[in-house]
Amino acid sequence: MRAVIQSIHFKADQKLKDYIIAKLDKLNKYYDGIVDAQVFLKLENNHSTDNKTVEFKINVHHSSIIKTQTAQSFEAATDLAMDALKVQIVKYKEKLQAVT
């Protein structure tokens, strides 16, 4: 799967990018029709500890699945978002199988 990671208003280190790509690659076992993914990493300017936001846009055949998650670290936000994305991808796959 092709993944584009964009960090907004900061430079993400390679270790974080590799972590996100490894998590994205695991989504292929739930549905092999994933075309590509776009990931946006944002630092929020609020005073709470949950100020790191990760937004995933997963492009599948004829549709997109979007999930945004905020947490104390980008890794924690990625883990929370991946759990929700797994559920959404499985539902999308089941919906496709029900139609055909």
N, C-alpha and C positions, 0 to 999 in steps of 0.2 A: 504494500500500500504506500502510496506517495503521501507524505505529510509535510505541510508547510507550517513552521512555528514562527510566530511574530511576537516579539516583546515590545510593548508600548511604553515609551519613556524610560527605558532602562535596557541594559544589555544582559541577556540571559547567558549563563555559562553553559558549556558543552555538556556537563554532567546532568544538568536539568533537562536539556533537550534530549539526551540519550534516554533518560528515565521516562519521559513522555512518549517517545517513539516505541520503547519496549512495551509500554502499557497499550499503546494503540495497536501494535502488532498482535496482541492477544485477542483483540476483537474479531480477527479473521476466523477464529474457530467457531464463533457463533453464527457468522454469516459471511460467506465468501464473495458476496456481491458488493463489497465496499470498494468504491472507486478511489477516493482520496479523502484527506482530512486537512482541515485548517484549524490551527490552535492559536489563540490570542492570549497572551499573558499580560496582565495589567496590575499595576500597583495603585490602589485606591488612596486618596488623600483624606482619609478619615482618621480619627484618633482611637479607633478600636483596634484590638489585636488581630481581628479577621479582616485584613486589608489586602490580601492577595487573591486575585480573581483569575480563574482559568475558564476560557470559553472554547468549547469544541464545536466544530461544524463538520459532521461526517456526511459525505455525499455518497448515497447509494443509488442504485438504478432508479431514475425518475423521481427522486425525492432527496430530502436532506433531513438529518437529525441533528438538533442543536441542543446543547446542554451548557449552562453556565453555573459555576460553583465558586464560592468564596470560602477561604479558610485562613489559618495562621501561616501556612506555608504552601508553596505551589505544589509540593508533593502530596500534601494532605488533600488539597482541593482536587488534584488529579485523581487520587484514589476514590474520593466521593463521587466525582463525575463519572468515572469508569463504571462504578456499580450501577448508576442510573442508566448509562448508555447501554450496558449489557441488556438490561430489561427492555429498553426501547428497541434495540436491534432485534431481539428475540420476538417481540410483538410484531415488528414490521415483517420479519420472515414468516411468522405464522399467518399474518394477514395475506401475504403474497401466496402462500400455499393454499389458503382457503379459497382464493379466487380461481386458482388454476385447477 
